[in-house]
Amino acid sequence: MSIGNSPDGNFPEDARPFDGDRDDARASDRLSIGRTLQQARIAAGLTVDDVSNATRVRVAIVHAIEQDDFAPCGGDVYARGHLRTLARAVHLDPAPLLERYAAEHGGRPAPTPAAPLFEAERIRPERRGPNWTAAMVAAIVAVIGFVGFTVVKGTGGGDGTKTQVAEGSTPTTSKHASPKPKNSKPADQKPEPSDSAIAAAPRDKVTVQVSAVDGRSWIAAKDHNGRTLFDGLLKKGDSQTFQDKEKIDLVLGDAGAVQLYVNGKKIQDDFRPGAVERLTYTKGDPVTG
């Protein structure tokens, strides 16, 4: 019995090549474009995220190309560009892949609408420089506001007695009358109301004048709606006049340091120094004064 080839030239049954081996060899020669890129990436020890970061091609597009799905690329031109970029990233020569793509998808790419060459370029926004025009406009407005404030503050100073008015209708301004030589009074006596203060008290409103004559005092004033007319510190020699059609609510931080004129009449209450007083005046006040 012969162990070698049979007389008819056929191999023995055990010596025949296995058909599955030939199929695997053919399958390795027929790797798709996406499968070729995927195996090269794995051989290079790279992940999909590594390739995406290196090429700026989105992760979803890398996955699609490795699955031979070129639709997310947006056209043949973009697909060829992505293939060239990915092949270089995984250390492959892009020319054979591009030739296979041309053979499988047509020799010439179809025209595509105008768009960025690679979708990945949209990942990083374009940096813009500072808006110098807006900064210059803001600086000019600030300078103009400072100059206007300085001018108003400079023209507000006067003769030593500062008078301000806050009320709901027409403001009035009054100054303490200088003592007459014939009726000179001791320095510690409070000044009498001037003719202008009395004239500034219309009958259809309540008018309250607060003057800091013996020191400084914190003052708060509100109208009949509860709206704040003044809330601050009166220095010695300063005065404030308030008007409202119904009533004026006052809070005096140091009632002994101020003198009140209500509807043109001097309030004779003996307020103690340092005492806090809460007062309300209407059009009919004071009954006597």
QUIGI-V154406 format. One record per residue. N is the residue number from 1. RES is the residue in one letter. PSI is psi in whole degrees, -180 to 180 (999 if undefined). Layout:
n=<N,N>
res=<RES,RES>
psi=<PSI,PSI>
This chain:
n=<1,2,3,4,5,6,7,8,9,10,11,12,13,14,15,16,17,18,19,20,21,22,23,24,25,26,27,28,29,30,31,32,33,34,35,36,37,38,39,40,41,42,43,44,45,46,47,48,49,50,51,52,53,54,55,56,57,58,59,60,61,62,63,64,65,66,67,68,69,70,71,72,73,74,75,76,77,78,79,80,81,82,83,84,85,86,87,88,89,90,91,92,93,94,95,96,97,98,99,100,101,102,103,104,105,106,107,108,109,110,111,112,113,114,115,116,117,118,119,120,121,122,123,124,125,126,127,128,129,130,131,132,133,134,135,136,137,138,139,140,141,142,143,144,145,146,147,148,149,150,151,152,153,154,155,156,157,158,159,160,161,162,163,164,165,166,167,168,169,170,171,172,173,174,175,176,177,178,179,180,181,182,183,184,185,186,187,188,189,190,191,192,193,194,195,196,197,198,199,200,201,202,203,204,205,206,207,208,209,210,211,212,213,214,215,216,217,218,219,220,221,222,223,224,225,226,227,228,229,230,231,232,233,234,235,236,237,238,239,240,241,242,243,244,245,246,247,248,249,250,251,252,253,254,255,256,257,258,259,260,261,262,263,264,265,266,267,268,269,270,271,272,273,274,275,276,277,278,279,280,281,282,283,284,285,286,287,288,289>
res=<M,S,I,G,N,S,P,D,G,N,F,P,E,D,A,R,P,F,D,G,D,R,D,D,A,R,A,S,D,R,L,S,I,G,R,T,L,Q,Q,A,R,I,A,A,G,L,T,V,D,D,V,S,N,A,T,R,V,R,V,A,I,V,H,A,I,E,Q,D,D,F,A,P,C,G,G,D,V,Y,A,R,G,H,L,R,T,L,A,R,A,V,H,L,D,P,A,P,L,L,E,R,Y,A,A,E,H,G,G,R,P,A,P,T,P,A,A,P,L,F,E,A,E,R,I,R,P,E,R,R,G,P,N,W,T,A,A,M,V,A,A,I,V,A,V,I,G,F,V,G,F,T,V,V,K,G,T,G,G,G,D,G,T,K,T,Q,V,A,E,G,S,T,P,T,T,S,K,H,A,S,P,K,P,K,N,S,K,P,A,D,Q,K,P,E,P,S,D,S,A,I,A,A,A,P,R,D,K,V,T,V,Q,V,S,A,V,D,G,R,S,W,I,A,A,K,D,H,N,G,R,T,L,F,D,G,L,L,K,K,G,D,S,Q,T,F,Q,D,K,E,K,I,D,L,V,L,G,D,A,G,A,V,Q,L,Y,V,N,G,K,K,I,Q,D,D,F,R,P,G,A,V,E,R,L,T,Y,T,K,G,D,P,V,T,G>
psi=<130,135,-24,-151,148,157,-29,4,1,151,153,157,-38,-21,-2,140,143,129,-32,-33,-41,-36,-40,-39,-43,-38,-38,-31,-21,29,135,170,-46,-41,-36,-45,-40,-46,-37,-38,-45,-41,-32,-3,30,146,170,-38,-38,-46,-41,-43,-34,-33,-13,22,131,149,-42,-37,-38,-46,-44,-44,-40,-19,12,31,106,3,-42,-13,-28,9,167,-39,-46,-38,-44,-41,-41,-41,-44,-43,-45,-38,-44,-33,-30,18,41,154,118,-18,-48,-37,-40,-37,-42,-38,-42,-38,-35,-26,11,147,-43,134,142,148,141,153,154,127,167,146,-40,134,-29,-20,-16,-4,-43,118,153,135,138,145,168,149,89,-30,-47,-37,-40,-41,-43,-39,-40,-43,-40,-41,-43,-42,-40,-42,-43,-41,-40,-41,-46,-41,-36,-35,-10,-24,152,-127,18,-31,116,129,128,152,135,123,-180,-10,-114,120,151,156,136,154,152,136,140,139,139,146,-36,-35,50,142,160,155,-26,-1,145,145,152,154,143,168,-35,-35,-40,-40,-25,15,85,152,-26,8,166,129,126,127,129,123,132,99,-28,15,-171,156,144,135,140,134,138,152,-172,-18,0,7,134,123,-32,143,97,-168,128,122,162,129,-11,158,155,141,132,143,146,157,-13,-58,161,125,128,147,121,120,-36,87,-28,-12,-3,161,136,140,120,121,40,4,143,133,124,8,139,87,138,145,134,-5,142,124,138,118,151,130,141,-174,-26,-1,154,156,-40,154,999>
